[in-house]
Amino acid sequence: MGDIVIAVAGKVSEFLVVPIGRQLGYLFCYRSHVEKLRNQVQTLRTARDDQQITVDEATRKGDEIRPAVREWLNRVDQITGEAEALALTRDDPNMSCLNGWCPNLISRYQLGREAYKKAQVIVGIQAARNFPDGIATRPPPRCSTFKGYECFQSRDSTLNDITDALRDDKTKMIGVCGMGGLGKTMLVKQVTQQAKRHKLFTTDIFIDVSWTRDSKKDEEGIAKIQQKIAEMLGFQFQGKDESTRADELKQRLQKKKEQEKEKEQEKEKILIILDDIWKEINLEKVGIPFKDDQTICKLVLVSRDTGILLKDMGVQKCFQIQHLQREEAWCLLKKIAGDSVEGDQLKPTAIKVLDECGGLPIGIVTIATALKDESVAVWENALDELRSCAPTNIRGMEKKVYTCLQWSYNHLEGYEVKSLFGLCGCLSSYGDISMDQMLRYAMGLDFFNDFNSLEKARNKLVTLVKTLKASSLLLDGTEDDGHGSGVGASRLLFMDGDHKSVRMHDLVRDVARIIASKDPHRFKVVVDVSSDQDWTKIEDESKFISLYCKAMLELPPRLVCPELQFFMLHSNSGASLNTIPNTFFERMNQLKVLVLSRMHLPILPSTCQSLANLRTLCLDRCKLGDMAIIGELKKLQVLSMMGSDIQQLPREMKQLTNLRLLDLNYCEELKVIPRDILSCLSRLECLFMKSSFSEWAAEEFCDGDSNACLSELNNLHCLKTIEVKIPNAKSVPKADIFDHNLTSYAIFIGSFDELPKAYEK
């Protein structure tokens, strides 16, 4: 009985004495509670400031801060504000009464109690600063939009049928086929827009796979597909090899267990569109689960070849795109050419011209654009020329398409715009064409010979490109970076979103190359140079040559092309082409543009000094050694070594007094620029040094043997555009070195872990 009494007494003490002691502590220890609260507030503020630094860095990179992190920061701000206000009341006169002779027990008790509870809350908030998923996420890029789609009644049913197939849970892979120029790509993009309106997918990913024309680009192409999907989904691969990345992507594109419990409208659904397929793509190597019921993605495959879609790729449903019906074709022609085609005199001829277009949108658009608001005589002449054009056999192209495009080219006004069209055809190898690179080549080819500044040449190029776009022979670029991922040319000259890059429809490109291969241009494009026999395809009369080496072991001793003005040689990153014979440039006295990419050049061939007319030299992504001979190229206006491994600029560069553009972007190994080289480039207008040389000498230590110092830039009175990084602010002279009339610039002073990839005006 006594034990029971003792046990009961113990419990009474536990439930009464301890709480009473805590309550008395609020009263008699209120000062220590407040002081402890102040210390915890200070600790929490320090943690908050530290967290804010990380948040600011993530925001600067364009990441989205997670809601849990934002909520934590808000809670910190709220509780610290309340705690500081509470702590201030410790010295409040209300803490005592009778002029300070008697303590105010009630106020002290309340203060101690509140201070204790706030301190406990702060302890909880500090513990909640653990974010296992990270503080931010990289938002997927916005879904691409497009313009120029025309609605045709005959295709409405096809569009709706494709959309219905996308709704069908049993259908995982859909094909869209039809000949070139019918508008398959535009139709599929419209399907994407319709799917968005109906919220069929949470993410849509459009990928151009025209590289499938090239049988040797499988590995590179698969990597591009993997990377594009990853970017759009906002996740990064951990592995580097193809198979590991495929496994990671497959896991990402499969249903997760927790998703099975989500409501239908909340589930992740992904639409992947592969456009312009020329041969089978191994989806398993990519990592796209197309046979698995657990996949969260659907595929739309677009090709000209029905057999590829049905037999090789195994689509479950295939939709054939047909030519436009007569009435629809007429409406399209009238919309572009104007209401004048309805005139009694013009209409019969306009109908005959329309018949020559064969119901192909690409043909109708190009012809109607050129004949807009023209007289009957011009239309009749166009009809005669369309009928007399000699079509060339091009894979996947109907003869009427070639006829329309040939005629549209013939009616371009001016040698400059026609030459630029041919150049674009040679540069367009299954992707966008960088405006920046086009400017460098066009300058070298004297397209803008009458302009005395690079800025005026740039404006002229934009004007010519606008003319080609207005003729429907060029399209807006589709990629953010015209150079693809990784190292690219500067964006400072073309910051306008509409002027960064352009592209050609593949049919237009094929026609452009055929036209450019004839007199007076003599363009020659060889996509795959892999043997000695391929060099026999190059004619002595060629003026423009563009070569893409895939597995070439060595170059011939010389290339006999005395009329050659433009020579481009791209060596595949995996090719074993390591050097250029010393005599290779022996018979190229008229050469104006030389482009060598991804090559090993321990020393430039001695015959380079015979290239007295060379104006543009691009050695991008090359392994470079002795460059002394470059000083002999006195007429050089553009020099680019972007992405190369050059370590020291040769002193002979002082002789390049006509140089207007120097691109050293991403030359990360460049450590030495001898003094006075830059100051001798008196006509230099553009200097690009992003992620490149940064060992600028301080003014007080400058001498003949030192590196270049920033004050040398004061001698470049023509400088308009500059991109440079200055890690040490002490190397900046007191005098203003950037007092030129700069029109565009990106100057980084201080340490930066990562420089921005794009700029704004």
Sequence and secondary structure as in RCSB ss.txt:
>XXXX:A:sequence
MGDIVIAVAGKVSEFLVVPIGRQLGYLFCYRSHVEKLRNQVQTLRTARDDQQITVDEATRKGDEIRPAVREWLNR
VDQITGEAEALALTRDDPNMSCLNGWCPNLISRYQLGREAYKKAQVIVGIQAARNFPDGIATRPPPRCSTFKGYE
CFQSRDSTLNDITDALRDDKTKMIGVCGMGGLGKTMLVKQVTQQAKRHKLFTTDIFIDVSWTRDSKKDEEGIAKI
QQKIAEMLGFQFQGKDESTRADELKQRLQKKKEQEKEKEQEKEKILIILDDIWKEINLEKVGIPFKDDQTICKLV
LVSRDTGILLKDMGVQKCFQIQHLQREEAWCLLKKIAGDSVEGDQLKPTAIKVLDECGGLPIGIVTIATALKDES
VAVWENALDELRSCAPTNIRGMEKKVYTCLQWSYNHLEGYEVKSLFGLCGCLSSYGDISMDQMLRYAMGLDFFND
FNSLEKARNKLVTLVKTLKASSLLLDGTEDDGHGSGVGASRLLFMDGDHKSVRMHDLVRDVARIIASKDPHRFKV
VVDVSSDQDWTKIEDESKFISLYCKAMLELPPRLVCPELQFFMLHSNSGASLNTIPNTFFERMNQLKVLVLSRMH
LPILPSTCQSLANLRTLCLDRCKLGDMAIIGELKKLQVLSMMGSDIQQLPREMKQLTNLRLLDLNYCEELKVIPR
DILSCLSRLECLFMKSSFSEWAAEEFCDGDSNACLSELNNLHCLKTIEVKIPNAKSVPKADIFDHNLTSYAIFIG
SFDELPKAYEK
>XXXX:A:secstr
 HHHHHHHHHHHHHHHHHHHHHHHHHHHTHHHHHHHHHHHHHHHHHHHHHHHHHHHHHHHTT EE HHHHHHHHH
HHHHHHHHHHHHHGGG GGGEETTTTEE HHHHHHHHHHHHHHHHHHHHHHHT   TT SEE             
  HHHHHHHHHHHHHHH TT  EEEEE  TTS HHHHHHHHHHHHHHTT  SEEEEEE GGGGSTT HHHHHHHH
HHHHHHHHT   S  SHHHHHHHHHHHTB  GGGGGS GGGS  EEEEEEEE S   HHHHT  SS TTB EEEE
EEES HHIIIIIS  SEEEE     HHHHHHHHHHHH GGGGSTTTHHHHHHHHHHHTT HHHHHHHHHHHTT  
HHHHHHHHHHHHH      TT  HHHHHHHHHHHHT  SHHHHHHHHHHHHH SSS EEHHHHHHHHHHTTTTTT
 SSHHHHHHHHHHHHHHHHHTTSSEE  SSSTT SSS   STT  SGGGSEEE  HHHHHHHHHHHTSTTT EEE
EEEE SGGGGGGS TT SEEEEEESS     S    TT  EEEEEE TT       TTTTTT TT  EEEEES E
EEE  GGGGG TT  EEE TT EEEE GGGGG TT  EEE TT    B  GGGGG TT  EEE TT TT  B BT
THHHH TT  EEE TTS    B GGG  TTSB BGGGGGG TT  EEEEEES GGGS SS S  S  SEEEEEES
  SS  S    
